Amino acid sequence: QVQLVESGGGLVQPGGSLRLSCAASGRIFSNNVMGWYRQAPGKQRELVASITDRGNTNYADSVKGRFTISRDNAKNTVYLQMNSLKPEDTAVYLCNLAYWEYSATYWGQGTQVTVSS
């Protein structure tokens, strides 16, 4: 199985920035999508941003203009640059990788992001 390990979470003040990283172990095949989901207590898990291995991106409306997703295919790593953070961004952020050709989905264990004064 593919292993995903997130890092970069922490405590930040409103208006601050964080950069999350997610490293995938092993070989990553073509035609995949990597993304970041988040889940806050009592709320539904939601897609924050995703990016294909071709570089096509998709963002939740709530983070457009503030977050940027990118990836380094050589390092099998996806990043989420989060700027202008708001308290409502507080959540566990989970990395995801999916293959559309094989109906396979993999998840990291998550990293906590807390936006608070």
TIKOL-154878 format. One line per 2 residues: number of its first residue (from 1); for each residue x, y, z of C-alpha. Coordinates in pm, 1 decimal. Each point is the difference from the previous one (the first is absolute). Layout:
NUM> X,Y,Z ~ ... .
//
This chain:
1> 0.0,0.0,0.0 ~ 94.7,360.6,-50.7 .
3> 101.5,179.1,319.2 ~ -67.0,371.0,44.5 .
5> 159.9,205.8,275.7 ~ -103.3,358.7,67.3 .
7> 203.9,266.5,172.7 ~ 2.4,373.5,54.4 .
9> -306.3,47.5,214.4 ~ -0.7,207.3,312.5 .
11> -136.3,303.6,176.5 ~ -14.2,328.0,-186.6 .
13> -164.0,336.4,57.4 ~ -283.7,121.6,-219.5 .
15> 143.7,150.8,-314.8 ~ 307.6,-215.8,22.5 .
17> 132.0,-267.7,-230.4 ~ 88.9,-366.8,8.3 .
19> 133.5,-240.3,-256.2 ~ -107.4,-361.3,16.9 .
21> 191.7,-281.8,-161.3 ~ -104.8,-352.3,-84.1 .
23> 255.8,-256.1,-106.9 ~ -109.5,-319.4,-170.9 .
25> 213.0,-307.8,37.7 ~ 81.5,-239.5,-277.0 .
27> -65.3,35.8,-366.2 ~ -281.4,224.5,-112.6 .
29> -156.2,-85.4,-331.6 ~ -143.5,233.8,-257.6 .
31> -355.9,125.5,-13.1 ~ -36.7,83.2,364.6 .
33> -145.2,281.4,204.5 ~ 143.3,117.6,330.2 .
35> -195.0,225.6,224.3 ~ -57.4,145.6,340.9 .
37> -315.5,-57.0,196.7 ~ -84.2,143.5,336.5 .
39> -228.2,-100.3,279.9 ~ -94.5,206.4,300.7 .
41> -183.5,-140.7,302.3 ~ -368.0,-36.3,-75.0 .
43> 44.7,89.5,-364.6 ~ 2.2,-202.7,-316.8 .
45> 329.4,-76.0,-164.6 ~ 48.9,229.4,-295.5 .
47> 235.1,25.9,-292.1 ~ 228.4,300.0,33.6 .
49> 206.7,-30.9,-315.2 ~ 120.2,-260.6,-244.2 .
51> 256.7,-26.2,-273.6 ~ 60.8,-256.5,-269.8 .
53> 338.7,-123.8,-106.1 ~ -47.8,221.2,-304.5 .
55> -36.3,306.3,220.0 ~ -372.1,61.5,-29.0 .
57> -136.3,147.4,321.0 ~ -332.4,28.9,174.9 .
59> -86.3,204.8,309.5 ~ -283.9,31.5,240.6 .
61> -169.8,336.7,-26.7 ~ 85.4,75.9,360.6 .
63> 374.7,-7.4,-66.2 ~ 26.6,142.4,-349.9 .
65> 247.1,284.0,-10.9 ~ 152.2,-98.5,334.1 .
67> 128.3,-354.6,-44.3 ~ 224.9,-137.9,-271.2 .
69> 54.8,-366.6,-68.7 ~ 307.2,-125.1,-180.1 .
71> 192.7,-320.5,-43.2 ~ 344.4,-129.1,-75.2 .
73> -39.6,-322.4,-190.8 ~ 369.0,-83.5,29.7 .
75> -33.8,7.6,378.9 ~ -348.9,-151.0,7.9 .
77> -101.9,291.2,216.1 ~ -296.5,233.7,-0.9 .
79> -8.2,336.6,175.7 ~ -267.2,232.0,122.4 .
81> 101.3,360.4,53.3 ~ -255.8,161.4,225.9 .
83> -6.0,377.6,28.2 ~ -235.9,240.8,172.0 .
85> -109.7,-273.8,234.0 ~ -328.9,33.9,182.8 .
87> -124.2,-167.8,317.6 ~ -247.4,-196.0,-209.6 .
89> 294.5,-163.9,-175.3 ~ 72.5,-185.7,323.1 .
91> -22.7,-372.5,-69.1 ~ 190.2,-318.7,-47.7 .
93> 138.4,9.0,-350.8 ~ 29.9,-332.9,-174.6 .
95> 194.5,-83.7,-309.6 ~ -162.7,-213.2,-264.5 .
97> 114.7,-180.3,-311.4 ~ -236.1,-160.3,-247.5 .
99> 29.4,-183.8,-326.8 ~ -293.7,42.8,-227.7 .
101> 95.4,-300.6,-210.2 ~ 18.5,-247.6,287.6 .
103> -263.0,123.3,246.8 ~ 267.7,26.6,266.9 .
105> 14.7,264.5,272.5 ~ 259.5,52.3,271.3 .
107> 1.0,224.1,305.8 ~ 256.7,144.2,233.7 .
109> -57.2,15.2,373.7 ~ -46.6,374.7,4.3 .
111> 169.2,305.9,141.2 ~ -164.6,250.0,231.4 .
113> -32.4,361.5,-105.8 ~ -120.5,241.6,264.7 .
115> -63.1,365.3,-77.9 ~ -42.8,197.2,318.3 .
117> 121.9,304.4,183.8 .
//
